[in-house]
Amino acid sequence: MVQIKRIQEEGADIIVPIGEIDASSSIELDLTIAKSVGEGYTKILVDCSALEYISSAGLGVFMSYIEEFSDKNIKMVLFGMSERVVNTFEILGLSELLVIVENKEEAKKRLV
């Protein structure tokens, strides 16, 4: 189960998933990202510091936005991942397709 918070800060929308993203809760992640885009945000940070687990369905949500974000010049940066979560992204090669950094400070620099 996941709880997702959104915080607006310095023109960026920060999405904070808390808990586990699996097949059923990945829908909530998708809706949250879609809402952020729908509200016109072009800078999206995903704070993964409270994300305990992400399934392939959750990873698929991020993948589904790559082309759209490129077309609309939307920048998304993920940060604060545990080693376990980072490994999941790396195993599937998503660390090559998404911007993943260690902390919020670094993430904000990538939005410029």
NORLINVEN-V928685 format. One record per helix or strand of 2 or more residues. SS is the DSSP state (@ for helix, = for strand). FROM is the first residue (numbers start at 0). TO is the last residue. If there is no record, write none. Layout:
BEGIN
<<SS | FROM | TO> <SS | FROM | TO>>
END
This chain:
BEGIN
<<= | 1 | 8> <= | 11 | 20> <@ | 25 | 37> <= | 42 | 46> <= | 50 | 53> <@ | 55 | 71> <= | 74 | 78> <@ | 82 | 90> <@ | 93 | 95> <= | 98 | 100> <@ | 103 | 109>>
END
